[in-house]
Amino acid sequence: MAKRMYTEYARDRAIQLLSFLGFTFGITVALLAYVISSYFQKVIESDNVSGFYIGIFFVILVSLFKLNRIIERIGRAKTLMILLVVQIGVLFALQFFEISWFGAFLLMIYYVLYGIIWVVFDVILEAYSEDSKTGRVRGAYLSVLNLGFLIGPIISTSLLDIYGFHIIFTITTILYVFIFLAVFVALNDIRGHVVKKNLSSRKVFDQFRTNQNLIFVYGASFALRFFYATMVIYMPLYLRSIDVSWSEIGIMFSIMLIPFSIIQYPAGVLADKKYGEKEMLFIGFIIMAGSLIVMYFLNEPDFVLWTVVLFVSRIGAALVEAMLDSYFYKQINENDIAIINFFRTTRAVAYILSSLFIGALLMIVSDLHIVFIASCIMIIFGIIVIIPMEDTVPDEK
């Protein structure tokens, strides 16, 4: 009994630390997430920045298929620390270059590393999660992570107009150094042997094919990530095109991200104890689709109206994100690293396909409104794929 209590105490402390690191990581992500497309735009002097994102996420996609073997060989913590060291080096170098093609190349490397680091954090968190508490653990982690997202846009967009990109790179570098030191001191001795399953890509595909629920949740996750991709890449460009200032965009985006911090943990509790995930997935997707329809008809730089619509859209997205994570992690265990990595390819695949699709459309119509139509179609696809999905059984205890 004492051993079990110690194990639970150690697990809770590890989850708390990971959540705090997730908060800091969230700030670093948000500092650059909504301004990177502007950097690329300045380099090529065009709104069609799709090529950069296709390259970035193709590399991420390939890397994720190899990541499980690296983790199995050197461990979770060492993998994370190596990635953090390289990331710090890239960010440090970015401070010495003006907006240029080489700067864009370094920024692409940054984006690749951040995408892989995100997945490694997921793998570490799963090592401390229990199925009966998955909804709560994932919901709490996502809430804290997204709390960091709230702070980033205000800082980056307010500083961008005054000081340019260099100050953002400097702040991000400092935060990454802090994350590295915390991981080195506190997580370097992560408990838990990583079972070497040596799953090939074909075997991973086979596991997904034999478990239809994994296929459905992958499809729904792809729809959500497609929405995120189009919003992150093109929403800042669209708002700037209708004369919304960077300072206003920063405030808008910080407000719109509030639902991720206040909804996801309660939603996770409800998924564990009362409803399961399927019902809330439906509600979330419907809210997102309705919001996109409204966005299509908004052509004026009305700060209040845009803020409200963006906020409502993220209520739906926050529900969907929390429920997808909760549902997926109830289907696997901590040693299914290859499965986790494959599931996280939805983000890379969504960015690649959305960039190809939207980029091709923009070459034909040159109207950013097409972003809202494409995203809405993909959300409808998300609704369709969750219809046959088997719901989980809540545990009221």
KATAGI-V798180 format. One line per field, one symbol per residue. ss: DSSP state (2 for helix, 1 for strand, 0 for the rest). A space follows every 50 residues. Layout:
BEGIN
ss->???
END
This chain:
BEGIN
ss->02222222222222222222222222222222200222222222000002 22222222222222222222222202222222222222222222000000 22222222222222222222222222000022222222222222222222 22222222222220222222222222222222222220000000000000 22222222220222222222222222222222222222222000022222 22222202222202222222222000022222222222222222220000 00222222222222222222222222222000000022222220222222 22222222222222200002222222222222222220000000000
END
